Amino acid sequence: MKSPGEAAAIPLTGSAQNGTFCPQSKRRYVLIAAILASALGFIDGSVLAIAMPALRVDLGASLAQAQWISNAYALTLSALILAGGAAGDRFGLRRAFVTGIALFVAASLACALAPNPTVLIAFRAIQGIGAAIMVPGSLAIIAKSYPKKERGRAIGIWAAASALTTALGPVLGGFVLSTFGNGIWRAIFAINLPLGLVSIYLLLAKVPADQPTEKRSLDLGGAGLATLAFGALAYGLTAMNAEGGGLIPVPAIVAGAVLLVVFVLYERWQREPMIDLSLFGIKAFAGANLATFFLYFALSANLFYLPMLLIAGWGLSSAEAGFIFLPLSVLIALLSGPVGQWSDRIGPRLPIAGGSLVVAIGFGGLALLTYAGIHNFWTGIFPLMGLMGLGMALVVSPLSTAVMTSVEDKDTGAASGINNAVSRVGGLIAVAAMGSLAAIVYARMTGGVSGIPGFGEPPASGLAANVDAARIAASDWAFAVVAAVTALLCLLSSVIAWFTASGQASPWPQQAAD
């Protein structure tokens, strides 16, 4: 699932901060290609959540397999994104960007043709590798192509187009799913082919090649250890939902924890580490990233499992469910600029703490609504998603400011890259852990009922009325627990921000004026 603060969180590599390689007549092609490439990841992330119930019916996927269809992508993306950003400096931004897009598109085509969940999961992981190269390259190549005086406008156009894609993608995707049936989920991946090919054509035919500027280490050893560590943790947390038993797979979780320690030691030993661990010794930086983890954990869990509840549990159409992403995207697009200026004047502490609290209230409202069994989408769920969107709009820009201003100027690229990776890891762990929690609660609520489908699984036709009632009530309870836990995590994020973020005006406006 895409981080709404992605535009601010993608690191600009060292080469992207100096000069330009692209003549003025060619720059528009760079911008169009970057917008199209960004649309690939944005559409996949949000629309897949809406399509998951249909996909599960069509492929016969279990809840654990549904979790891994999301997490295989998130795992490789979050573990490799820092190495992917370094590839632009080492091999040239255009070359790395095209490679990432090509790999993403090829894997997307394989996903569209996947005959079963296992094959789909495997190619989702390959998609994540392509995205790890493509995502940081999208903004970096714009920054390297445009001179400083034009860069802000170009990035603004890119961000606006990205927000529009994120807002309309789930709505259009939900409409298509409702109109054409379950099998049309494959079109979500197939649409990446024309978008990606146009982007690659523009980059290769219209844009000159840039020269590599830094012989940076890609730290593939660190990336491999991170993949194994987070993969083991995600596997262990996902396996807890098997048969609804709630048994903790201790070996996998222990292995993940040990590998995480090995990764930290390895990074400390590296001369050019993927992650500069010394930055976490800065209170404001560590606090901002901890707040990011909890906030994006909560956001990812709700945006992945709420569509399952609405479509499979309540029987809403995919077209209606697609609107849950709209308030988030629209409010972030409209308010991030003004909120960013406000944060510059007063410091990021109040906007982050206040915004996280508003998100907590929104998720708490979801918990109460579903616990009470109130099935009102337009008068219940949608307004609460609007409240959550308002809270995230208050957080996104100030959180990026808190990260960037907590470190020295020379470390801002590394800091923003780390923060982006932290938000991805938060989403990865959330989908694994909260899915298992939902499955455990659901299984215990339906323990005495036979022939009942699993959590988030659409019911078969002809289901007995008493079984269907038990299924819906258990679904409500399961999601209510998830929403309540994530509300508490957002509250914790608010507290952390209050005690660690700066309450002073940002120095950036003065620097810009100079």
N, C-alpha and C positions, 0 to 999 in steps of 0.2 A: 504494500500500500504506500502511495506517494506521501511524502512529508509536505504539508502545506507551506512550510517555510523554506522549501527547497531552493527557490531563487536566491534567497539570502544565504543559504547554508552551503551551496556548492563552492568549493574552493577555487579561487583564481590561481593558477599555477604561476610560478615565477616568470615564465616567458610571457604570460598573458598580461603582465602588468606593465610592459614596456613597449611603446611604439606600435606599429601596425605593419603587416606584411601584404595587405590586400588593397589594391587600388580602389578609388571611390566608386567607379562604375561597377565593380564586382561585389561590393559589400552587401547589397540587397539580397544577393543569392546566398550569402552566408547566413543572413538573418532568416530567410525563408527555410533553408535547410535545417537550421537549429530549431525553429518552431515546429517543423514537421517531425524531427527526431524526438523532441520533447513530448509531442503528442503521443508517440508510440507508448512510452512508459506510463503517461498519465491515463490514457484510455484503458490500458491493460489493468492498472491497479484498481481503479474505482469500478469499472464495469464488470470485472471478474467477480467482485463481491455480490453484485446483483444477479449475475448469471450462475452463481454456485449451486443454488437449489436445482436449476434446470440441468446443469452439468452432472450433478450427482445422480439424477434420475436417468439421464442418457447413458452414462458410463457405469452406473451401479457403484459409485464411490461411497465409501464409509466416511464417517466424520473425520477419523484420523487421516485418511487419504485426502479429504478436502483441506485439512489443515496443511498438509505437506504440499499440495498444489500451490498454496500461497507461500509457504515457508521455504520451499526449495529455491524459489526466486529470491526471496528476502535474504536467505542465508548467503548465497554467493554474492549478491549485490552488496550487502553490508560488510562482508569480510574482505572484498576485493576493491571497493570503491576508492580507497586511498591509493592503492597500487595503480588502479586505472587512471587516476588523475596524474600520477607521476609519469605514466606512459606518454602523455601528450608532450611533456618536456623532453623526454628521451628520444622519441621517434618522430616528433612533429605532430602538431595538433590535428591537422587535416587528416593525416594518415591514421592516427589513432582513432579519431572520430569516425571515419569511414569504416574502419575495422570493427568498431563497436556496433555501429548500425547494421553492418552486414551480418555479424554473428547473431544479433538480436532478431533480425528479420528471418534468417534461416531457421533459427530455433522456433520462431513464431509459426512458421509454415508447418514445421514438424508437430507443434502443439495442436494446430488446427486439424491435423490428420491422425492424431493419437487414437489408437484403438482401445486403450484401457487406461485406468488411472496411473499405473506404474510408468508407462511410457510418457504420459503427460508430465508427471513429476520430474522425470529425468530431463526432459527438454526445457522445463521451467527453470531448472538449475542452470542450464546452458544459456537461457535467456538472461538470467541474472548476471552471468559473466559478461555478456555483451553490454548489458545496461551499466555495469560497473565501469566500463570504458566510455560508454556513450553519455551517461548522465553528467559527469564533470566536464566532458568535452563540449557539451552544448553551450554552456555559458562562457567557458574559457575561450572558445574560438571566436565568439562575438567580441569579447574584450580585447583579443589580440588583433582582430580585423579592423576595429574602429579606433580612431584617435580619442584621447581622453575627453576632448570637448564634445564629441558626438556619442560617447559610450553610454552615458546615462539614458539618453533617449532610446537608443537601440535596445538596451536591456529592459527599459520600460515597455517597449512594444513586445518584446519576447515574453515578459512577465504577464502582460495583459492577455496575450494570445494563449498562454499556458493556463491562466485562470479561466478563460472562456472554454477551453477544451475540457478542463476539469469539471466545470459546472454543467456543461451540456452533454458530455460523454455518457454519464449514467442515465440521464433522462432519455436520450435517444436510444441508448442500448437497451434500457428497460422497455421502451416502446417496441423495438424490434423483437425482443424476446417474447413479449405478450402477443405480438401479431403473428409471428412465424413459428412459434413452438420451441420445445426444448432443444432440438438439434441445432438451432441457429447459433448456439453459444460458440460454435467453431468459427463463426464470422468475426468474433472479437479478436481472434488471433490472425485470421486471414487478412483483415483490413490493414494489418501492419505491412504487408507485402508492397502494395502500391505506394503507401506513404514513405516507406523506407527506400524504395527504389528511386523515387523522385528526389529524395534528399541526397542519396549517393550520387545520382546523376549531376545534380547542381554542384556538389562539392568537387567532383572529378572533372567536369566539363567546363565549369564557369569560374572556379576559384583556384588561384595559383597555390602551389604547395609552399608551406612555410618550412623553415629550417629548424631542426632540433637545436635547442639553446642550452640545455643542461644535460649532463650525463648522470642523471639521477638514478639511484638504485631503486628497483621496483619492490624490493623486500618480499619476494615470493615465498620465502620461508615463513615470514611472519603472517602473510596472507593465508598460507596453508594451515598454519597452527590455529589461526582465528577461525577458519572454516571448520576445522575438526572440533574445536572447543565449543563453539556455539551450536554446531550441528549435533553434538552429543547431548548438550543441554536441552535443545529443542526436541530431540528424539525422546529423551527421558520424560520430559514434561508432557509430550503428546501421548506417549505410551500409557500414561496414567488413566486415560479414558477407555482403554480396551475393555470391552464387556461391561463398562460402567463400574468396575470393581474398585477403582480408586487406589490400587496398589502402587506404591512408589517404586519405580524401577531404579533402585539404588545404584547398581553398577554403572548405568549410562550417565546418571547425574554426577556421580563421583568422578568418572572418567572425564566428563566435561569440565568439572571444577579443576582437576589436576592439569588438564591441557591448558586451561585458562592461566593457571599459575606459570606453566612452562612458557606460554606465549609472553607473559609479562617479563619473565627473566630473559627470554630471548631478545625482546625489544630493548631491554636495558643494556644488553651486550652488543647490539648492533651499532655500527658507526653511523649509518643512515637508516634509522628505524622508520617503519611505516607510521608509528604513533610516537610522538615525543612525550614520554610519560612524565617528564619534569613539569610539563604544563599543569598537571593535576595537583602540583604543590601550591598552585595559586588558588586561594579560597574562592574568589569570584568565578574563576573558570570551572573549578570542580563543582561548585554549587549550580552553575548554569547547566552543566551537562547532566547532573543528577536530576534537576528539575525537568530537563528535556526528556530523559529516559522515562520518568514516571508519567509525564504528560502524553508522550507519544505512545507509550504502552497503553494508556487508557483510551486514547483516540483510536488506535488500530484495532483494539479488541472490540469496541462498540461498532465501528464501521464495518468490521468483518462479520460479526454475529447478529447484529440488528437486522440486516436484510434476510438472513435465514429465518429469524423469528417472524418477520412480517410476511414473507412469501410462503415458507413451508408451514409455519405455525398458524398464522392468522388467515392465510389464504388470499392475501393481497396480490394484485397483479404486479409483474415486474415493472410495468410502466409507472405505477404509483410509487413503488419502493424506490425507484430511481431518483425520486425527488429528495430523498434524505440527504444527498450530498450537496444539494443546491445552496442552502443557506451558508454552509461552510465556505464554499468557493466564492460566492458572491460577496459575502461580508469581508473576507480576507482581501479580495480584490479592491473593494471600495474603501476600506478603513485602514489598510496597512500603511499607506502613505501618511495620512494625518496622525495616526497613532505613533508612527516612527518619529515625526516632528515633535510630538508631545513628549515622547520618551527622551529625545535629545535635550529638551528644556528642563525636565525634572529628574532625569535618570531612569533606568529601566526597572527599578525595584517595584514601584507601585503598579505600573501596567502589567508586569509579569505576575506578581502576587494577586492583584485584583482579577486579571483575566483567568488565571488558573482557578480562582475561587468561583468565578462565574461558570466555568466549564464543570467544576465539581457540582454546582447546583443543578446544571443541566442533566448530568448523568445521574445525580440523585433523584431528580424528577422522573427519569426513565425507569429507575429502580422501583419507585413508589407506584408509578402508573402500571407497570407490568405485574408487580406483586398484587395489586388490587384487581388485576384482570380486566382493566379498562381498555378496550380495543378501539380507540379512536385515533386514527392516523392524522387527519388534517387539523383536528382541534386538540390533540394530545402530543403525539410523537413529533410532528413537524414543528410546532412552536418551541418544543424543548431542543430540537436540533438547531433551530434559529438561535436560541440562547447559547448553546454550545459554540456555534459559529461566531457569535459576538465575542465570547471569551477567547477563542483562538485568535480572532482578529486583534484583540488587545495584546496577545502574547507574542505572536510570530516575529514581528519586526523588533520589538524591544529585546527579545531573547537573543536574536542574532547580534544586536548591539552589545548586549551584556557579554557575549562570548568574545566578540572582536575587540572590545575595549578593555578586556581583562588581561590581555597579553601585550607584549611589545609589538611594534609595527611589523617587524621582520617575521613574526610568528602568526600573523593573522590568517594567512592561507592555510597553514597547518591546523589552526584552531577551528576554522570554519569547516574544514574537512572532517575533523574528529567529531564535531557536533552533528554533522550530517550522518556519519556512521553510527553515532549513539542513538539517534532517532530511529534509524533502520533496525538496529539491534533491539530496541524497545518494542518495535512492532513484531519482530520475529518471536521474541519470548512471549509477548502478549497472546498471539494467535495460538501458540502451543499450550501455554498454561491455562488461559481462560477457556479454551475449548474443552480441556480435560475437566476443569471445574464445572462447566455447564453440563457435560456428559454425566458426571458423577451425581450432581443434584437431580438431573432428569431421570437417571436410572433409579435412584432411591424414591423419587416421587411416583414412579410407575412400576415399582417392584411387584405389585400384585396383579398387574394387568398383562395378559398374554396377547401376542400378535400386534404389539405396538411398534411403530417405526422409531428409529433413533432420533436424537435431537437434531433439528435442522433438516430432517429428511421429509420431503413431501409425502403425505399419506396416499396409500393406494385407494382406488375407487372402491366403494362398497364397505368402507370401514364402519364397524358398528358404532352407534351414537355414543354409547358409554365409553368406548375405547377412544373415540375421537375427542370427547370432552376431557378425558384424563390426559391425553396427549397435549392438548392445548394448554391445560392448566400447568402441566409439568414444564412445558416450553416457557411459559410466562415466569415460573419460579426460577428456572435455570438462568434465563437472561437477567432477571431481577438481581440475582446474586452477582453475576458478572458486572452489571451496571453499578451495584453498590460498592463492590471492591474497587472498581476504577474511579468512582467518585471519591473514595477515601485517598487514593493515590494522587488525584488532582489536588485535593486538600493538602496533602503532604508536599506536593510540588509548590504550592502557594507559600507554605511555611518556609521551605528551603530558600525560595527566592527572596522572601522578606529578610532573612537573616544573612544572605550571602551576596545579593545583587547590590550594585551601587545605587545610592540615592542622590547622586550628584549629576549635574548636567553633563552630557557627552561632550568631549573635546572636538568631535568631528566637525561641527558647523564652523568653529573658529579655524580649523585647519583648511576647510574647503574655501573659506573666505580669503585665506592667505594665498 
